[in-house]
Amino acid sequence: MKLYKISTLMLGAAMLTVSCNDIDEQAPEGRYLTKDQVQETNVAVPARSQATFAGMFNIMGKPFGAYPASTRADDFGLIMAALSLDAEGSDLFLQDNNYNWFSVCGEWSNRNPNYANPTIRYKVPYTLIGLANEFIASLPTDSDDPAIKNQIAQARVARAFGYMNLAPYFQFGYSVAKDKLCVPLLKDDTDFTNNPRATVAEVWAYVIEELTAAINDLAGATRTSKAYIDQNVAYGLRARANLIIGNYAEAAADAQKAMEGYQPASIEEVSVPAFCVIDDHNWIWGINISQEMVSGNAGYPNASSWISAFSGDGYAAATQNTPCINILLYNKIPATDVRKGWWLDENLHSPNWANLTWVDPGDASISATGDAIANFTTSDGGKDVFLPYTNIKFGQKSGIGSTINNNDWPLMRVEEMILIQAEGLAKSGNEGQARQVLESFVKTYRDPQYSADGRGLTLADEIWFQRRVELWGEGFFIGDAKRLNKPVVRFHGGVENNEPEAFQFNVAADDPYQNMRFPQSETNYNLGIVPNDETGTQPVAGQNPNLRDGVTD
């Protein structure tokens, strides 16, 4: 596997230095501009800093953002990280074949510090943090200009979001590990060659501080696109952070603020493949993928090519690697729930694609509609036969069979905020109100016959069940399992399962192999990362057959 050549933390610092050098052309006296003069220049010539501002948002879903000199099919930013995290979990899997670039997640071999998968997942968030630092440093932070204050606030949220994409995966949950080492903080006065890991508590305190400051400065501001950040987004991220650190009443209150002005997608709207258009009314924040962003490498390194079943020129549909759902979760979803149709059943049936037609690109007289699409193959090899339990949750923005892989990606939906509100209420002593919030959402928008008591679970586990179904494939499983101190349960001993045999293992909640390892390139250059946790062993097939998670028991 290829490695980048310098420490990611040093890369973040280098971006600030290089960018300033690009604009720090020599003054007439032969001296370089001071920091204040740089800021004055950026205010006078906004285009200089706007490229960095736009870069913060582009890096989140940019193809080849981690390995620009390569054409890795799994290099597509934070969307790649979301797919990796769910593929490490209990509910989503790709096939165990030679075409699966995410097999390292299925088998958990990606704790190897020399592998590209964990390197991308480490590098992209720190690149985002570095860009945010660079942008903030390029402008006067004491400015009264509303536009400058707004963009600095957005950068602070982006910076916090970068840490939120790192902290949960390098250490156990806050409730059991708040004083243990997590990830380094990238600050102005940091020695990047000797930057020790901050504790879990220190990282989350910094995240809350950044989001709180940004919330105040984003008041009343609007945005031109949901790809950018407004106060709703900042409240939503603080709701997530408060949930993680156990501030449950605050999490519920922040979630309520985040969802103001938004309504969940209706039963009708999610009864067809969807979740690919940033302008949908239930999206609070997303990654806007343009056609230009995905024009290279057959459009493979992006969400459409790996998660959507309907790409006519994508990797997954052509190689039987469209993500599938584990039947442990699928079998718990009632037939009356519209989300049951987000996946094909064992007979390759779903009511959710009954009116969709896929036309062969080589012969328009050949096509398939509804369930016939499952066994339909195209003459150009762009689509193989689908397997049972393949997901059709994610549609194709440019149309079924389209070769334009420009699906947008949801970073935050109002449905998630409702579930955070329910959990926050339940865990802060307001179970009655939490139950009302949960039942109102599911009965109105997903399953008219729903009862929170229908599965016989505790209210906390019922809310986690709803999160696992509603947010499937969007990257939440591992973070949720770790904050809830839950095991990864992929199979039950002696019970038939559809997970590939090599991936059929369970991992205890306190297994140290849960935690990610720092890339070798990082530990080579940042001598402060000591120790790089290497305890635990890679899981093996059949491991821990009696583990249960309280939801799929």
C-alpha positions as CSV (number, residue, x, y, z in Angstrom):
1,M,0.0,0.0,0.0
2,K,1.3,3.5,-0.8
3,L,1.9,6.0,2.0
4,Y,2.0,9.8,1.8
5,K,5.5,11.1,2.5
6,I,5.0,13.5,5.4
7,S,3.1,13.6,8.6
8,T,-0.5,14.5,8.2
9,L,-0.1,17.0,11.1
10,M,2.9,18.4,9.4
11,L,0.9,18.6,6.1
12,G,-1.7,20.7,7.9
13,A,1.0,23.1,9.1
14,A,2.7,23.1,5.7
15,M,-0.5,24.2,4.0
16,L,-0.6,27.3,6.1
17,T,3.1,28.0,5.4
18,V,2.9,27.3,1.7
19,S,-0.3,29.2,1.2
20,C,1.1,32.2,3.0
21,N,4.3,32.0,0.9
22,D,2.2,32.0,-2.2
23,I,0.6,35.3,-1.2
24,D,3.5,36.7,0.8
25,E,5.2,38.2,-2.2
26,Q,8.0,40.5,-1.2
27,A,7.1,44.0,-0.2
28,P,8.8,46.9,-1.9
29,E,11.4,47.1,0.9
30,G,12.4,43.5,0.2
31,R,10.7,42.2,3.4
32,Y,8.0,39.6,3.6
33,L,4.5,40.7,4.6
34,T,3.6,40.3,8.2
35,K,0.6,38.2,9.3
36,D,-1.5,41.4,9.7
37,Q,-0.5,42.5,6.2
38,V,-1.5,39.0,4.8
39,Q,-4.9,39.4,6.5
40,E,-5.3,42.9,5.0
41,T,-4.4,41.5,1.6
42,N,-7.0,38.7,1.9
43,V,-9.7,41.2,2.9
44,A,-8.8,43.4,-0.1
45,V,-8.5,40.5,-2.5
46,P,-11.0,37.9,-1.2
47,A,-10.3,35.4,-4.0
48,R,-7.0,34.6,-2.3
49,S,-8.8,33.1,0.8
50,Q,-11.9,31.9,-1.0
51,A,-10.1,29.1,-2.7
52,T,-9.1,27.8,0.7
53,F,-12.7,28.3,2.0
54,A,-14.1,26.3,-0.9
55,G,-11.4,23.7,-0.4
56,M,-12.6,22.8,3.1
57,F,-15.9,21.7,1.6
58,N,-14.5,20.0,-1.5
59,I,-12.1,17.8,0.4
60,M,-14.9,16.1,2.2
61,G,-16.0,14.2,-1.0
62,K,-13.2,14.9,-3.4
63,P,-12.0,11.9,-5.5
64,F,-8.3,11.3,-5.2
65,G,-8.1,13.8,-2.3
66,A,-5.7,11.7,-0.3
67,Y,-3.6,10.2,-3.1
68,P,-3.8,12.8,-5.9
69,A,-1.1,11.1,-7.9
70,S,-2.9,7.8,-7.9
71,T,-6.3,6.6,-9.1
72,R,-7.4,4.5,-6.1
73,A,-11.1,3.4,-6.4
74,D,-11.5,3.9,-2.6
75,D,-10.2,7.4,-2.3
76,F,-13.2,9.7,-2.0
77,G,-12.9,11.6,1.3
78,L,-15.3,11.4,4.2
79,I,-17.8,9.5,2.2
80,M,-15.2,6.7,1.9
81,A,-14.7,6.9,5.6
82,A,-18.5,6.5,6.2
83,L,-18.6,3.4,4.0
84,S,-15.5,2.0,5.8
85,L,-17.0,2.5,9.2
86,D,-20.3,0.8,8.4
87,A,-18.4,-2.1,6.6
88,E,-16.5,-2.6,9.9
89,G,-19.8,-2.8,11.8
90,S,-22.6,-5.3,12.2
91,D,-25.2,-4.3,9.6
92,L,-23.5,-3.7,6.3
93,F,-21.2,-5.8,4.2
94,L,-19.7,-6.0,0.7
95,Q,-18.8,-9.3,-0.9
96,D,-15.7,-11.3,-0.1
97,N,-14.3,-11.2,-3.7
98,N,-11.3,-9.9,-5.5
99,Y,-13.0,-6.7,-6.5
100,N,-13.9,-5.4,-3.0
101,W,-11.6,-2.5,-2.1
102,F,-13.2,-2.5,1.3
103,S,-12.4,-6.1,2.2
104,V,-9.9,-4.7,4.8
105,C,-12.9,-3.3,6.6
106,G,-14.9,-6.5,6.4
107,E,-12.0,-8.5,7.8
108,W,-10.6,-5.8,10.1
109,S,-7.1,-6.0,8.7
110,N,-7.1,-2.2,8.4
111,R,-5.6,-1.8,11.8
112,N,-2.3,-2.3,9.9
113,P,-0.6,1.2,10.0
114,N,0.8,0.6,6.6
115,Y,-2.5,0.3,4.8
116,A,-4.0,2.9,2.6
117,N,-7.6,2.6,4.0
118,P,-6.8,3.9,7.5
119,T,-4.3,6.4,6.0
120,I,-7.1,8.0,3.9
121,R,-9.4,8.1,6.9
122,Y,-6.7,9.8,9.0
123,K,-5.4,12.1,6.3
124,V,-8.7,13.6,5.0
125,P,-10.0,14.9,8.4
126,Y,-6.6,16.4,9.2
127,T,-6.5,18.0,5.8
128,L,-9.9,19.5,6.5
129,I,-8.6,20.8,9.9
130,G,-5.5,22.2,8.2
131,L,-7.5,24.0,5.6
132,A,-9.7,25.5,8.3
133,N,-6.7,26.6,10.3
134,E,-5.2,28.2,7.2
135,F,-8.4,30.0,6.3
136,I,-8.9,31.4,9.9
137,A,-5.3,32.6,10.0
138,S,-5.8,34.4,6.7
139,L,-8.4,36.8,8.0
140,P,-8.7,39.1,11.0
141,T,-10.6,37.2,13.7
142,D,-11.6,40.5,15.4
143,S,-13.3,41.8,12.3
144,D,-16.8,43.2,12.6
145,D,-17.6,42.5,8.9
146,P,-20.6,40.0,9.0
147,A,-19.3,38.2,5.9
148,I,-15.9,37.6,7.5
149,K,-17.4,36.6,10.8
150,N,-19.7,34.1,9.1
151,Q,-17.0,32.4,7.1
152,I,-14.6,32.2,10.1
153,A,-17.5,30.6,12.0
154,Q,-18.1,28.1,9.2
155,A,-14.4,27.2,9.3
156,R,-14.5,26.7,13.1
157,V,-17.4,24.3,12.5
158,A,-15.5,22.5,9.8
159,R,-12.5,22.2,12.0
160,A,-14.6,20.7,14.8
161,F,-16.2,18.3,12.3
162,G,-12.7,17.1,11.3
163,Y,-12.0,16.1,14.9
164,M,-15.4,14.5,15.1
165,N,-14.4,12.2,12.2
166,L,-11.3,11.1,14.2
167,A,-11.9,11.0,17.9
168,P,-14.5,8.2,18.2
169,Y,-12.3,5.7,16.3
170,F,-8.9,6.0,18.1
171,Q,-10.2,5.4,21.6
172,F,-13.2,3.9,23.4
173,G,-16.3,5.8,24.2
174,Y,-16.3,8.9,26.4
175,S,-18.1,7.2,29.3
176,V,-15.3,4.7,29.8
177,A,-12.2,6.4,28.3
178,K,-12.5,10.2,28.8
179,D,-9.0,10.4,30.4
180,K,-7.3,8.2,27.9
181,L,-5.2,9.3,24.9
182,C,-7.1,10.1,21.7
183,V,-5.8,12.1,18.7
184,P,-3.5,15.1,18.5
185,L,-4.9,18.6,18.4
186,L,-3.6,20.8,15.5
187,K,-3.2,24.3,17.0
188,D,-1.2,27.3,16.0
189,D,1.6,26.9,18.6
190,T,2.0,23.1,17.9
191,D,5.4,21.5,17.3
192,F,4.2,19.1,14.6
193,T,7.2,16.9,15.0
194,N,6.4,16.3,18.6
195,N,2.6,16.7,19.1
196,P,1.3,14.2,21.7
197,R,-2.2,12.8,21.7
198,A,-4.8,14.8,23.6
199,T,-7.1,13.0,25.9
200,V,-10.7,12.1,24.8
201,A,-12.0,14.8,27.2
202,E,-9.6,17.4,25.8
203,V,-10.6,16.7,22.2
204,W,-14.3,16.9,22.9
205,A,-14.0,20.0,25.1
206,Y,-12.2,21.7,22.1
207,V,-15.0,20.5,19.7
208,I,-17.7,21.9,22.0
209,E,-15.8,25.2,22.4
210,E,-15.5,25.6,18.6
211,L,-19.1,24.8,17.9
212,T,-20.4,27.0,20.7
213,A,-18.4,30.0,19.4
214,A,-19.6,29.4,15.9
215,I,-23.3,29.1,16.9
216,N,-23.1,32.6,18.3
217,D,-21.5,34.0,15.1
218,L,-23.8,32.2,12.7
219,A,-27.0,33.7,14.2
220,G,-29.2,35.1,11.5
221,A,-26.8,34.2,8.6
222,T,-28.0,32.4,5.5
223,R,-26.1,30.2,3.1
224,T,-26.1,29.8,-0.7
225,S,-26.1,26.0,-0.6
226,K,-26.6,23.1,1.8
227,A,-23.0,22.2,1.1
228,Y,-22.0,25.1,3.4
229,I,-22.6,25.6,7.1
230,D,-25.3,27.5,8.9
231,Q,-26.5,27.7,12.5
232,N,-28.7,24.6,12.1
233,V,-25.6,22.6,11.1
234,A,-23.6,23.9,14.1
235,Y,-26.4,23.0,16.5
236,G,-26.7,19.5,14.9
237,L,-23.0,18.8,15.3
238,R,-23.1,20.0,18.9
239,A,-26.1,17.7,19.5
240,R,-23.9,14.8,18.3
241,A,-21.0,15.9,20.5
242,N,-23.2,16.3,23.5
243,L,-24.7,12.9,22.9
244,I,-21.2,11.4,22.8
245,I,-20.0,13.0,26.0
246,G,-23.3,12.2,27.9
247,N,-24.8,15.7,28.1
248,Y,-28.2,14.2,27.2
249,A,-30.5,17.1,28.0
250,E,-28.2,19.5,26.0
251,A,-28.1,17.0,23.1
252,A,-31.9,17.0,22.9
253,A,-32.1,20.8,23.1
254,D,-29.5,21.2,20.4
255,A,-31.2,18.7,18.1
256,Q,-34.4,20.6,18.5
257,K,-32.6,23.8,17.3
258,A,-30.9,21.9,14.5
259,M,-34.2,20.6,13.0
260,E,-36.0,24.0,13.0
261,G,-37.4,24.6,9.5
262,Y,-37.0,21.0,8.3
263,Q,-39.4,18.1,7.9
264,P,-38.6,14.4,7.6
265,A,-39.0,12.7,4.2
266,S,-42.5,11.2,3.9
267,I,-43.3,7.6,3.5
268,E,-44.0,8.2,-0.2
269,E,-40.7,10.0,-0.7
270,V,-38.6,7.1,0.8
271,S,-40.7,4.4,-0.9
272,V,-38.4,4.8,-3.9
273,P,-34.5,4.8,-4.0
274,A,-33.5,8.2,-2.8
275,F,-30.8,9.9,-0.5
276,C,-28.7,11.3,-3.4
277,V,-29.9,14.9,-3.8
278,I,-28.6,17.6,-1.5
279,D,-31.7,19.9,-2.1
280,D,-34.1,17.3,-0.6
281,H,-36.1,19.1,2.1
282,N,-35.0,16.7,4.9
283,W,-31.3,17.3,4.4
284,I,-29.7,19.8,6.7
285,W,-26.2,19.5,5.4
286,G,-24.6,17.5,2.6
287,I,-21.7,17.1,0.2
288,N,-22.5,18.5,-3.2
289,I,-21.0,16.3,-5.9
290,S,-20.6,17.9,-9.3
291,Q,-20.2,16.1,-12.6
292,E,-16.8,17.6,-12.9
293,M,-15.7,16.1,-9.6
294,V,-16.3,12.6,-10.8
295,S,-15.2,12.7,-14.4
296,G,-12.0,10.7,-13.9
297,N,-11.3,7.0,-13.4
298,A,-14.8,6.1,-14.8
299,G,-16.3,8.0,-11.9
300,Y,-15.3,5.1,-9.6
301,P,-14.0,6.9,-6.5
302,N,-17.2,8.3,-5.2
303,A,-20.4,7.4,-3.4
304,S,-22.4,6.5,-6.5
305,S,-20.0,4.0,-7.7
306,W,-19.8,2.2,-4.4
307,I,-23.1,2.6,-2.6
308,S,-25.8,3.1,-5.2
309,A,-27.0,0.0,-7.0
310,F,-28.0,2.0,-10.1
311,S,-24.8,3.4,-11.5
312,G,-24.3,2.4,-15.2
313,D,-20.6,3.0,-14.9
314,G,-19.7,2.2,-11.3
315,Y,-17.5,-0.3,-9.4
316,A,-20.0,-1.9,-7.1
317,A,-22.9,-2.7,-9.5
318,A,-20.4,-4.2,-12.0
319,T,-18.7,-6.5,-9.5
320,Q,-21.5,-7.5,-7.1
321,N,-20.2,-5.2,-4.4
322,T,-23.2,-3.0,-3.8
323,P,-23.5,-3.1,0.0
324,C,-26.0,-5.6,1.5
325,I,-27.7,-5.6,4.8
326,N,-27.1,-8.3,7.4
327,I,-30.2,-10.4,7.9
328,L,-29.9,-10.1,11.7
329,L,-31.1,-6.5,11.3
330,Y,-33.2,-7.0,8.2
331,N,-35.3,-9.7,9.8
332,K,-36.2,-7.3,12.7
333,I,-37.8,-4.7,10.4
334,P,-41.6,-5.1,10.2
335,A,-43.2,-5.7,6.8
336,T,-45.3,-2.6,7.5
337,D,-42.2,-0.4,7.6
338,V,-41.4,1.3,4.3
339,R,-37.7,0.9,5.0
340,K,-38.0,-2.8,4.6
341,G,-38.0,-2.0,0.9
342,W,-34.7,-0.3,1.1
343,W,-33.2,-3.7,0.5
344,L,-34.0,-6.7,-1.7
345,D,-35.4,-9.7,0.1
346,E,-34.2,-13.2,-0.2
347,N,-36.2,-13.5,-3.4
348,L,-34.7,-10.3,-4.9
349,H,-38.0,-8.5,-4.4
350,S,-38.7,-5.0,-3.2
351,P,-41.8,-2.9,-3.7
352,N,-39.7,0.2,-3.8
353,W,-38.4,-0.2,-7.3
354,A,-41.6,-1.4,-9.0
355,N,-41.8,1.6,-11.3
356,L,-38.1,1.8,-12.2
357,T,-36.7,0.7,-15.6
358,W,-33.1,0.1,-16.5
359,V,-32.4,0.3,-20.3
360,D,-29.4,-1.5,-21.8
361,P,-27.0,1.2,-23.0
362,G,-26.1,-0.9,-26.0
363,D,-29.6,-1.7,-27.2
364,A,-32.6,0.5,-26.1
365,S,-35.0,-2.3,-27.0
366,I,-33.7,-4.3,-24.0
367,S,-34.7,-3.2,-20.6
368,A,-35.9,-4.5,-17.2
369,T,-38.5,-3.1,-14.8
370,G,-39.0,-3.6,-11.0
371,D,-37.9,-7.0,-9.7
372,A,-36.6,-8.0,-13.2
373,I,-33.7,-5.5,-12.6
374,A,-32.2,-7.8,-10.1
375,N,-31.1,-10.5,-12.7
376,F,-30.7,-8.0,-15.5
377,T,-27.2,-7.6,-16.9
378,T,-26.1,-4.9,-19.4
379,S,-24.2,-5.6,-22.6
380,D,-21.4,-3.3,-21.6
381,G,-20.7,-5.2,-18.3
382,G,-21.7,-2.2,-16.2
383,K,-24.2,-4.2,-14.2
384,D,-24.0,-7.7,-12.8
385,V,-26.8,-9.7,-11.2
386,F,-27.8,-8.4,-7.8
387,L,-27.5,-10.6,-4.7
388,P,-30.2,-11.1,-2.0
389,Y,-30.4,-8.2,0.5
390,T,-28.6,-5.8,-1.8
391,N,-29.5,-2.2,-0.8
392,I,-31.6,0.0,-3.1
393,K,-31.8,2.7,-0.5
394,F,-29.6,5.1,-2.4
395,G,-30.9,6.2,-5.8
396,Q,-29.0,7.6,-8.8
397,K,-29.2,11.4,-9.0
398,S,-28.9,11.4,-12.8
399,G,-31.2,8.5,-13.4
400,I,-31.1,4.7,-13.2
401,G,-28.3,3.3,-15.3
402,S,-26.7,6.8,-15.6
403,T,-23.0,6.9,-16.1
404,I,-22.8,10.2,-14.4
405,N,-21.9,9.3,-10.8
406,N,-22.7,12.6,-9.2
407,N,-24.8,11.5,-6.3
408,D,-24.7,14.0,-3.4
409,W,-24.0,12.7,0.1
410,P,-26.0,13.4,3.3
411,L,-23.9,14.7,6.2
412,M,-26.9,15.5,8.4
413,R,-30.6,14.8,8.0
414,V,-33.5,16.0,10.1
415,E,-34.4,12.3,10.9
416,E,-31.1,11.9,12.7
417,M,-31.8,15.0,14.8
418,I,-35.2,13.6,15.8
419,L,-33.5,10.4,17.0
420,I,-30.9,12.3,18.9
421,Q,-33.7,14.3,20.5
422,A,-35.4,11.1,21.5
423,E,-32.3,9.5,22.9
424,G,-31.3,12.7,24.8
425,L,-34.8,13.0,26.3
426,A,-34.8,9.3,27.3
427,K,-31.4,9.4,29.0
428,S,-32.1,12.7,30.8
429,G,-35.1,11.3,32.7
430,N,-37.8,12.1,30.2
431,E,-38.7,8.7,28.8
432,G,-42.4,9.6,28.3
433,Q,-41.6,12.5,26.1
434,A,-38.8,10.5,24.3
435,R,-41.3,7.7,23.5
436,Q,-43.7,10.3,22.1
437,V,-41.1,11.9,19.9
438,L,-40.0,8.4,18.6
439,E,-43.4,7.1,18.0
440,S,-44.6,10.3,16.3
441,F,-41.7,10.2,13.9
442,V,-41.8,6.5,12.9
443,K,-45.7,6.2,12.7
444,T,-45.9,9.4,10.6
445,Y,-43.0,8.9,8.3
446,R,-42.0,5.2,8.2
447,D,-44.4,2.7,9.7
448,P,-48.1,3.6,10.5
449,Q,-48.4,0.5,12.7
450,Y,-45.3,1.3,14.8
451,S,-45.1,0.9,18.5
452,A,-42.0,1.6,20.5
453,D,-42.7,-1.5,22.5
454,G,-43.3,-3.8,19.5
455,R,-39.9,-5.5,19.7
456,G,-39.8,-5.8,23.5
457,L,-36.5,-3.8,23.7
458,T,-35.5,-1.3,26.2
459,L,-36.3,2.3,25.0
460,A,-32.5,2.9,24.6
461,D,-32.1,-0.2,22.4
462,E,-35.2,0.6,20.5
463,I,-33.8,4.0,19.6
464,W,-30.5,2.4,18.6
465,F,-32.5,0.0,16.4
466,Q,-34.2,2.9,14.7
467,R,-30.8,4.6,14.2
468,R,-29.4,1.4,12.7
469,V,-32.2,1.2,10.2
470,E,-32.7,4.9,9.3
471,L,-29.0,5.8,9.1
472,W,-27.8,2.5,7.5
473,G,-25.0,3.1,5.1
474,E,-24.4,6.7,6.2
475,G,-21.4,5.9,8.5
476,F,-22.9,5.9,12.0
477,F,-22.6,2.3,13.2
478,I,-19.1,2.1,14.7
479,G,-19.4,5.5,16.4
480,D,-22.7,4.6,17.9
481,A,-21.5,1.2,19.1
482,K,-18.5,2.7,20.8
483,R,-20.3,5.5,22.6
484,L,-23.0,3.0,23.7
485,N,-20.3,0.4,24.7
486,K,-21.9,-2.2,22.5
487,P,-20.2,-5.2,20.7
488,V,-20.0,-5.7,17.0
489,V,-22.4,-8.7,16.4
490,R,-22.4,-10.0,12.8
491,F,-23.7,-13.5,13.4
492,H,-25.3,-15.8,16.0
493,G,-23.7,-19.2,16.6
494,G,-25.6,-22.0,14.9
495,V,-27.9,-19.6,13.0
496,E,-27.8,-19.2,9.2
497,N,-26.3,-15.8,8.2
498,N,-25.7,-14.0,4.9
499,E,-22.5,-12.3,5.9
500,P,-19.5,-13.6,3.9
501,E,-18.0,-16.5,5.9
502,A,-14.6,-14.7,6.3
503,F,-16.4,-11.7,7.9
504,Q,-18.5,-13.7,10.3
505,F,-17.0,-12.8,13.6
506,N,-18.1,-10.8,16.6
507,V,-16.0,-8.3,18.5
508,A,-16.5,-7.4,22.2
509,A,-17.1,-3.8,23.1
510,D,-13.8,-3.6,25.2
511,D,-11.6,-5.4,22.7
512,P,-8.6,-3.1,22.1
513,Y,-8.6,-4.1,18.4
514,Q,-11.6,-1.8,18.1
515,N,-9.4,1.2,18.1
516,M,-7.7,2.5,14.9
517,R,-3.9,2.7,14.6
518,F,-2.0,5.8,13.5
519,P,-0.5,5.5,10.1
520,Q,3.2,4.6,10.0
521,S,4.0,7.8,8.2
522,E,2.5,9.8,11.1
523,T,4.4,8.0,13.8
524,N,7.6,8.3,11.7
525,Y,7.4,12.1,11.7
526,N,5.4,12.9,14.8
527,L,7.5,11.5,17.6
528,G,4.9,12.6,20.2
529,I,2.5,9.8,19.2
530,V,3.6,7.3,21.8
531,P,2.4,4.7,22.2
532,N,0.7,3.7,19.0
533,D,-1.8,1.2,20.5
534,E,-1.1,-2.3,19.0
535,T,-2.8,-4.4,21.6
536,G,-5.5,-6.9,20.6
537,T,-5.5,-9.3,17.6
538,Q,-7.3,-9.3,14.3
539,P,-10.7,-11.1,14.6
540,V,-11.1,-14.5,13.0
541,A,-14.1,-16.2,11.4
542,G,-16.4,-17.8,14.1
543,Q,-15.1,-15.6,16.9
544,N,-17.4,-14.9,19.9
545,P,-20.5,-16.7,18.6
546,N,-22.5,-16.0,21.8
547,L,-22.1,-12.2,21.9
548,R,-25.3,-10.2,21.6
549,D,-26.0,-6.5,21.2
550,G,-29.5,-6.1,22.7
551,V,-31.1,-5.3,19.4
552,T,-30.7,-8.3,17.0
553,D,-30.8,-10.9,19.8
